[in-house]
Amino acid sequence: MKRIILNIENKEEDFKEFVQEAFNRDILNFLVSKDTFSEFKNIERVKTFSKDTDLECDYVIYEDKYTLEKILAEDTNKKNIGYFKELKSKDDELEIKELSNNPKIDFIIVSAKDWKIIPFENLIADMHNKDTELIAQVESIKEAELMFNTLEIGVDGVLITPKNINDILDLKKIIGTELHIELTKAKVISIQEIPESNRVCVDTTSILYPGEGMLIGSTAMGFVLVHAEVFETKFVASRPFRVNAGDVSAYILVPNDAPESIYRTNYLSELKGGKRILAVNYKGEARIVSIGRVKIEIRPMLRFELEAMKEGKNIIISCVCQNAETIRLVDPSGKAKSVVDIKVGDEILAHIGPGATHFGTAIKETIIEK
């Protein structure tokens, strides 16, 4: 689990509100000072960090290498030790790497105000298999997200001074709880040919994998898992970043900022480069990916109408897919099946949706879609 340390050294006017929201979001690591340490005494689960060695915090942070080495040499049993270093040069990078070889040092907090990406790439590559945690001091949520994704492995944690309550909410999102979307079986009850439609290909900036695709539906009643074009054929090369998603009027699941639901919907026609969507695999495991571009072209299509069960009720869902061998839906075993081979009676993986939506957000309203 990635570590988030909130810098609460200064007791601002909204200090208690920040701390309470952090507790609510299960963020329990705090950098404190003499002014704020007393607020955290005797609170279970909370871990306190401080550069003030006089405070009885859970973790002590040293800023001088020689003092740190002296302390470790004098007290071989000393635990919960950290080091803070502002990285300005290659020599600083080498010093951090050297100290990370000492198993008595639990973590190293690194601040890099000029060069950021390359030094942290070097440190992540060197430290990712060591016991010493690499913590990046960051100035913003975007920078935190960048640090967590650098070299894909990312740093072990970040130290950040929250600017407002939304920062705490956004921090929790980027380290993420695992996203999961419930999938169920839906039986094909009819197939209709549509001579021409505006078809949307969604090209992501990520590699998609076998068993993975996007959830697409003609109505908000339900969504079908449309597989990514990861397969090589004798006529067409794979496009492992692409999902040939459906017609312009279809819904697609995208990440939701609101806490009550992990997704909302967009029309495929609304998508464009830079937007973020959900990639979902046949187990229902979802991740957020970004769009590089969207291609809209006129193609012949197939409209599938399917029937699924939820709480003893029949739910009718539908989707429109390009009529081509390379477009695949996913069966309950996770196997991709070309739309041209799907027949009435076949079962396909789907997600039962919320029903009524208003500008992509689920609402309790009577709306009939058919």
N, C-alpha and C positions, 0 to 999 in steps of 0.2 A: 504494500500500500504506500502510495506517495505521501510524504510528510508536508504539511503546511504549517509554518510557524508565523503567527501574527505578531508584528511588532507593536506592542502596547506599552512602550516605555514612557510615552507622554500621556498624561491623564487629561484627555480632551473633554469637552463638554458632554459629548455623547459616548463617553467611554463605556458606561454600563450597558448601553444599548448595543454597542459593538460586541461586547463580551457575551451578552445573552444570546445574540443572534448566532455567534460562533458556537456556543453550547448547543443551540437548537440544531445546527448543521453538523454536529459531531466533529467540530474543529477544536482541538483541545491542547494545542501547543502554543505557548505564548512567550515572547521575549519581553522581559519585565525589567523594571528599574526599582530603585529604592522607593519611588513614589507610588508604584503600582503593585509591587510584590504582595503587600498585605491583603489585597483584594482576592488573592488566589489561595491563601492559607487554608488548609484543611478541606479543600474541595477535591473529592476523589476523581480519579481518572485524568485530571489536568496535569500537564507537564510544563514546568517553568524553566526558562533559559535566561541567563543573565551574564553580562560582562563584568558585573560587580561581584568580586570574589567574596565579599563580606556577607552576601545574602545566602541563605540556605536553600538555594534553588535545586531543582532536580538535575540540571545540567549547567556547568560552568564553562564560559567561553573565554579563551585567552586570545589576546591580540598581539602578543609578543612571542616570537618563536623561542627565544632563549629562556624566557620565564616558563613557558610551557615545558620545554625539555628538562629544565631544572626540577619542576614540580613532579614530572613523571619519574625522574631518576631518584628523587628523595622518597617518594611514596609509591612503591611498586603496586600497591593494591588500590590506588586511587581510580575511581570509576566515573563514568558520565562526564567525559572531558571533550570539549570542542575547541576549534581554532577558527578565528576569523582572519581572512586575508583579502586585501584589495589587490586585484591582479592588474598590474600595469605593464609587465614585461615578460619575456620568455623565462627569465630567472625566477620570477614569481611562480610561473606555471610549474617549473621544475621543483621548486620548494614544496608546493602543494602535493605533487606526486610523491616526493620523498617522504613527507610526513604521513601520507595515506598508507604507507607500508607499515606504520606502527599500529598494531591492533589495539593499543590502549587508547587511541584517539577515536572516539565514536563518530565524529562528524567534522567536516570542514565547511564553513560558510565562505563562499567566494563572491566578492563583488567585482564586476568588470564593467566599468562605465564607458569605456571606449570600444575596444574590440570585444565582442561578445560571443558570436557563434563559433568561430574557429577555436579560441581557447577552451570553450566548454566542450566542443567536440573532442578535443585532445584529452581533456580531463575525464570525460565519460568513457572514452575508449580505454583509458588506463585504469580507471577506478571501478568500473561496473562489476568486477568480480571480487572486489575487496570488501572487507567488513566495514571500513570507514565510509560513512555516507557523504555524498556530495550534495551540498545545499547551495542553491543559487540565490543571492539577494537580487530581487527584481523590483522594478518601479511601477509595473502595471499588470493588469490581467493578461493582456496580449503577450507581454514578455514572459509571464509565468507559463502560459500555454506553449510558447515557443521553447522554453527550457525543458518542459515535460516531454516534448516531441523531438528534440534534437537527437540525431542519430537513431531515431525510433525508440531507443532505450530510454532516453531522457535522464535528467538528474533525479536524485532520490527525493528531493524536496525543494521547497522555496521558502525564503524569508521575505515577507512583504508587509508594508505598512498600508492597511486598508484606508481608502479615501472616503468611502461611504458604505452603507449597508449592502448595496448591490454588489460591491466587490466581494463580500463574503459569500453571497449566493452564487456569483459567477465562479469563484474559486472552487466551490464544491462541485460545480458542473464539470469543470475541465479535468479534475482528477477522476470524476465520474463514478457513479454507481454503474454497474453493468446494466445495459439496456436490454430488455427482453420483451418481445411481442408475442402474444399467444397465437399460435397457428392451429388450424383445424382442417379436417377433410371437407371438401366440397365436391359434389357430384355434378358432372356436366349433363345438363338436361336438354340443351339445344345449341346448335352451331349455325350461324348465318354468315353468308358471304356478303361483304360490302365492297362494291367495285372500286371505290377510291376514297381515301381520307387523307387528311394531313397527319402524318405519322411523326412522332417525336423520338429521336435517339438522345439519350442522356449520356454524355461522355464525362466521366469523373476524372479527378486528378489522382485517383488511387487505383491500385491493382485489385480487381475483384476475383473471387476464388470459386472453384466448383462448389455448387450447392448454395451459392449466394446470388442475390438479385435485389429487386425492389418491389414493394407492394403497390399495386396499381388497381384502381377500380373505377367503373363508370359511375357509381354512386357511392355515397358515404356509408351504405349498408355493409359493404365488404370489399376486400382487396385481394387480388390474386398475386402470388409470388411469381414474377416474371424473371427468368434466369438471365444472368450476364452472359455476354458472348465470349466465353472463355475457351471454347472448343475449336480446334483446328478441323477443317474439312478439306476435301480434295479440290473444292472450288473457291473457298473463301478462307483467308487467314483469320486467326482469332483476334478479337478486339477486347482484351481482358479488362479494359477500363469502361466498357460500354454496356448499357442496357437499352435495347430497342423496346421502349416502354409501352407505347400505345398511341391512341389518337389524342389530339390537342385538348379535347374536353375532359379527359380522364383526370382523376385525382391521383396524387402520389403522396406518400407519407414523408413529412419533413420534421426536424426537431422542434420541440415546443419549449419556449422559455418559461411558461407557466408551470408551477409545481404539480398541478392536479393531473397532468397527462404528459407522457414523454413525447407525444407527437401531435401534430395538427396536419392539415392537408393543404396542398397547393394544387392548382390545375397544372397539367403538363405545359400548357401554353404560357404559364407565368414564369417558368424556369429560365435561367440564364446563367452565364459564367459567373462564378463567385458565390452563388447561392449554395446552401448546404442541404443535404437530403439524408435519408436513412437507407443504408444498405442492410439487408436482412438475410440470414441464411435459413436453411430448412429446419434448423432447431429453434428458430425464433430469436437467435442472438442478433442484436442490431448494433450498428456502429454509425457514426456520423462521418460522411464523406463530402468533399466539395466538388462542385461542377466546374469543369474546364470550359465546356461549350455545350450547346444544344443544337441539334440538326433537325430541321423540320422539312419533310419532303412528302410529295403525294405518292401513295402506295395503295395497292389492294389490301384489304383487311379481312379479318375474321372476327365475328362477335360471338363470344362464349357466354351463355347463361348457365349459372350453376346454382345448386341448392345445397345449403349447409344447415346444420342443426345447432340451436343454442337454447338451452333451458327448455327443451321439448318443443320448440317452435321452429318451423321451416323459415329460413332466411334466404331470399333470392338475391344473388349478386351477379355482376356481369363485368366483363372487360372486353376491350377491342384490341386485337394484336395484328401486326402485319402478317399477311399470308405468305410466309416464306419458311424454308426448312431450318434456317438458323435461329428462328425465334422459338424459345422453349419456355414451357411452364414446368413446375416441379411437382412430382407425385409424392405421396405420403412417405415413401422410403428415402426421399431426398434426391431421387434420380431425375435429371432433366429430360423432358420429353418434348420433341418438336411439335409445334401447333398443328402441322399438317398430318401428324399421326394420331392426334387426339380424337377420340370418338365419343359419342353420347354414351353415358354410363361410366366413363373413366373418372377417377378421383384425382383431384388436384389440391395442393396446399393453398389455403386462403386464411385471411384474418377477418373476423367479424368486426365491423366498424361501429362507430357510435350512432350511426343513423344521421339525424339532422346536424348540419353544420352551418355556421354563419361566418363567411370570410375565412373558412378553414378551421374554425374552432367549434367543437361539439357544443350543442345547446339542446335544452329540452323544449322542443317545439315540434308541432305537427307539420311535417314536410313530406310530401309524397313524391318519390322519384321512381320512374319506371321506364 
